[in-house]
Amino acid sequence: MGNTKYNVLFMRDDDTVKRYRLSPFWVNVLVWLILLLAACAGIGSWAGYIFWTENGDLKQEKIELQKALNDASVQLERLENVNKILDSYDPNELQSLLAAVPMEEKKVESAQVMDLRKLLFYKNLMRAGVENVKLRKSGSSLALSFDLNNLQTSSALSGLAKVQLIENDGQSVEIKANQNDMSFHIQRFKVVRTRFGFPSGAELDDIYGIRLMITTNKGELIFSEVYPLSRVLN
């Protein structure tokens, strides 16, 4: 039994028969090698599936985290905007004014304060960015300029920018600016410049600030923010 051999024959039509003699040891090695390769292939397939599943979960988690980050960024910008508006008031003057108002008027004023949400309405879908807002008085008109950025450069952004003047009493006045100045179709950014006159009977001292609104060609509002004159007037 110790001399047992396996004969392996290779036959070709155009050649002589070749015979190889293998001991049982090498046959066993070959069988175990095949089994080992099959086991490695199975483990590799299982690991690949597990990693593919985990990768999908990580991508979904990344999307959710990005959305949460965008929401937090919008909330932060809103709070910064409110803080800047509050900073534009003199705290001593505001406190003196409140102390001088009768209780009945304070109740009315408190009801009006609830409209601050409407007055300071802020919206930012992170599709358009507005920077370097500048307003300059020129005779009986105002010259406005700002940088408009496309925050999603994978596709062009088209639409129309609109302007409202916010009066000290909280009323908003729609400005009919030149649409050629305010319309846009951008891949990255555009410097918007336009000029418009004061509303009838209004003075600069009657204006609290301006509201910039960015809408798409479909009429979707993707950006809205109020800028006090103290921040943008040159």
C-alpha positions as CSV (number, residue, x, y, z in Angstrom):
1,M,0.0,0.0,0.0
2,G,2.9,2.3,0.6
3,N,3.9,2.2,-3.1
4,T,0.4,2.9,-4.4
5,K,0.4,5.3,-7.3
6,Y,-2.2,6.9,-9.5
7,N,-1.6,6.9,-13.2
8,V,-2.7,9.9,-15.2
9,L,-2.8,9.5,-18.9
10,F,-2.7,12.3,-21.5
11,M,-3.5,11.1,-25.0
12,R,-3.4,13.1,-28.2
13,D,-4.2,12.0,-31.7
14,D,-0.9,13.4,-33.1
15,D,1.4,12.5,-30.3
16,T,2.3,9.6,-28.1
17,V,0.5,8.8,-24.9
18,K,2.0,10.5,-21.8
19,R,1.7,9.0,-18.4
20,Y,2.2,10.6,-15.1
21,R,2.3,8.8,-11.8
22,L,1.0,10.6,-8.7
23,S,1.1,9.5,-5.1
24,P,-2.1,9.7,-3.0
25,F,-0.5,12.6,-1.1
26,W,-0.5,15.0,-4.1
27,V,-4.0,13.9,-5.0
28,N,-5.2,14.8,-1.5
29,V,-3.3,18.1,-1.7
30,L,-5.1,18.9,-5.0
31,V,-8.5,18.1,-3.5
32,W,-7.9,20.2,-0.4
33,L,-6.6,23.0,-2.6
34,I,-9.8,23.0,-4.6
35,L,-11.9,23.0,-1.5
36,L,-9.8,25.8,0.0
37,L,-10.3,27.9,-3.2
38,A,-14.0,27.2,-3.1
39,A,-14.2,28.3,0.6
40,C,-12.2,31.4,-0.1
41,A,-14.5,32.3,-3.0
42,G,-17.6,31.8,-0.8
43,I,-16.1,33.9,2.0
44,G,-15.1,36.6,-0.5
45,S,-18.7,36.7,-2.0
46,W,-20.2,36.9,1.5
47,A,-17.8,39.7,2.5
48,G,-18.5,41.6,-0.7
49,Y,-22.2,41.4,-0.1
50,I,-21.8,42.6,3.5
51,F,-19.5,45.5,2.5
52,W,-21.9,46.5,-0.4
53,T,-24.8,46.6,2.1
54,E,-22.8,48.7,4.6
55,N,-21.7,51.0,1.8
56,G,-25.4,51.5,0.8
57,D,-26.3,52.3,4.4
58,L,-23.4,54.7,4.7
59,K,-24.5,56.5,1.5
60,Q,-28.0,56.9,2.9
61,E,-26.7,58.1,6.2
62,K,-24.5,60.6,4.4
63,I,-27.6,61.9,2.5
64,E,-29.5,62.3,5.7
65,L,-26.6,64.0,7.5
66,Q,-26.2,66.4,4.5
67,K,-29.9,67.2,4.7
68,A,-29.7,67.8,8.4
69,L,-26.6,70.0,7.9
70,N,-28.4,72.1,5.2
71,D,-31.4,72.5,7.6
72,A,-29.1,73.6,10.4
73,S,-27.3,76.0,8.0
74,V,-30.7,77.6,7.1
75,Q,-31.6,77.9,10.7
76,L,-28.2,79.4,11.6
77,E,-28.5,82.0,8.8
78,R,-32.0,82.9,9.9
79,L,-30.8,83.4,13.5
80,E,-27.9,85.5,12.3
81,N,-30.2,87.6,10.2
82,V,-32.5,88.3,13.1
83,N,-29.5,89.0,15.3
84,K,-28.2,91.6,12.8
85,I,-31.5,93.2,12.6
86,L,-31.8,93.5,16.4
87,D,-28.3,94.9,16.5
88,S,-29.3,97.7,14.2
89,Y,-31.5,99.1,16.9
90,D,-30.2,101.2,19.8
91,P,-31.2,99.1,22.9
92,N,-31.5,102.2,25.1
93,E,-33.8,104.0,22.7
94,L,-35.9,100.8,22.3
95,Q,-36.2,100.4,26.0
96,S,-37.1,104.0,26.6
97,L,-39.8,103.8,23.8
98,L,-41.3,100.7,25.4
99,A,-41.4,102.3,28.8
100,A,-43.2,105.4,27.4
101,V,-46.0,103.4,25.7
102,P,-49.3,102.9,27.6
103,M,-50.4,99.4,28.5
104,E,-53.2,99.4,25.9
105,E,-50.7,100.4,23.2
106,K,-48.3,97.8,24.4
107,K,-50.9,95.1,23.8
108,V,-51.5,96.4,20.3
109,E,-47.8,96.5,19.7
110,S,-47.4,92.9,21.0
111,A,-50.0,91.8,18.5
112,Q,-48.0,93.6,15.8
113,V,-44.8,91.9,16.9
114,M,-46.4,88.6,15.9
115,D,-46.1,89.9,12.3
116,L,-42.3,90.0,12.5
117,R,-42.4,86.5,11.0
118,K,-44.0,87.9,7.9
119,L,-41.8,91.0,8.0
120,L,-38.5,89.1,8.4
121,F,-39.6,86.1,6.4
122,Y,-36.4,84.2,5.4
123,K,-36.1,81.3,2.9
124,N,-33.1,79.6,1.5
125,L,-33.3,76.3,-0.4
126,M,-29.5,76.3,-0.9
127,R,-29.8,76.6,-4.7
128,A,-29.0,80.3,-5.0
129,G,-26.7,82.5,-2.9
130,V,-26.8,86.3,-2.6
131,E,-23.7,88.2,-1.4
132,N,-22.3,91.8,-1.4
133,V,-25.7,93.5,-1.4
134,K,-25.1,97.2,-1.9
135,L,-27.6,100.1,-2.2
136,R,-26.7,103.6,-3.2
137,K,-28.9,106.7,-3.3
138,S,-28.6,108.6,-6.6
139,G,-30.8,111.6,-6.8
140,S,-34.4,110.5,-6.6
141,S,-33.6,106.9,-7.3
142,L,-31.7,104.0,-5.7
143,A,-29.0,101.9,-7.4
144,L,-28.9,98.3,-6.3
145,S,-26.2,95.7,-6.9
146,F,-25.5,92.2,-5.6
147,D,-23.7,89.0,-6.5
148,L,-26.0,86.1,-7.4
149,N,-24.4,82.6,-7.2
150,N,-25.6,79.2,-8.4
151,L,-25.0,76.9,-5.5
152,Q,-25.7,73.8,-7.6
153,T,-23.2,74.1,-10.5
154,S,-24.2,70.7,-11.9
155,S,-26.9,72.5,-13.8
156,A,-27.7,76.1,-14.9
157,L,-30.0,78.2,-12.9
158,S,-32.6,80.5,-14.6
159,G,-35.1,82.8,-13.1
160,L,-35.9,86.3,-11.9
161,A,-34.8,88.4,-9.0
162,K,-37.4,90.6,-7.3
163,V,-37.1,93.6,-4.9
164,Q,-39.4,94.9,-2.2
165,L,-38.9,98.0,0.0
166,I,-39.8,97.4,3.6
167,E,-41.1,100.5,5.3
168,N,-40.7,101.4,8.9
169,D,-44.3,100.5,9.6
170,G,-43.8,97.0,8.2
171,Q,-45.5,97.6,4.9
172,S,-43.8,96.1,1.8
173,V,-43.7,98.0,-1.5
174,E,-43.1,96.0,-4.7
175,I,-40.5,97.5,-6.9
176,K,-40.9,97.3,-10.7
177,A,-37.2,97.0,-11.7
178,N,-36.0,96.5,-15.2
179,Q,-36.5,92.8,-16.0
180,N,-33.5,92.7,-18.3
181,D,-31.4,93.6,-15.2
182,M,-33.1,91.2,-12.9
183,S,-33.5,88.1,-15.1
184,F,-30.7,85.5,-15.1
185,H,-29.4,82.3,-16.6
186,I,-26.2,81.3,-14.9
187,Q,-23.9,78.3,-14.5
188,R,-21.9,79.9,-11.7
189,F,-22.6,83.6,-10.8
190,K,-23.8,86.9,-12.0
191,V,-23.4,90.5,-10.8
192,V,-26.9,92.0,-10.8
193,R,-27.2,95.8,-11.1
194,T,-30.4,97.8,-11.5
195,R,-31.8,101.2,-10.7
196,F,-35.3,102.2,-9.5
197,G,-37.1,105.2,-8.1
198,F,-38.6,105.8,-4.7
199,P,-42.3,104.9,-4.3
200,S,-44.6,107.9,-4.6
201,G,-44.4,110.1,-1.4
202,A,-41.7,108.0,0.2
203,E,-38.4,109.2,1.6
204,L,-35.3,107.3,2.5
205,D,-36.0,107.8,6.2
206,D,-39.3,105.9,5.7
207,I,-37.5,102.8,4.5
208,Y,-36.3,100.1,7.0
209,G,-34.7,97.8,4.4
210,I,-35.0,95.9,1.2
211,R,-36.2,92.3,0.6
212,L,-34.4,90.3,-2.2
213,M,-36.3,87.4,-3.6
214,I,-35.0,84.8,-6.1
215,T,-37.5,82.8,-8.1
216,T,-37.0,80.2,-10.8
217,N,-38.5,80.2,-14.3
218,K,-41.3,78.1,-12.9
219,G,-42.1,80.7,-10.2
220,E,-40.7,78.8,-7.3
221,L,-39.3,81.0,-4.5
222,I,-35.9,79.6,-3.6
223,F,-34.4,82.6,-1.7
224,S,-35.8,85.5,0.3
225,E,-34.1,87.7,2.9
226,V,-34.5,91.2,4.3
227,Y,-31.5,93.5,4.4
228,P,-31.7,96.6,6.7
229,L,-30.5,99.8,5.1
230,S,-28.0,100.1,7.9
231,R,-26.2,97.1,6.4
232,V,-26.4,97.8,2.7
233,L,-26.7,101.5,2.2
234,N,-23.5,103.2,1.0
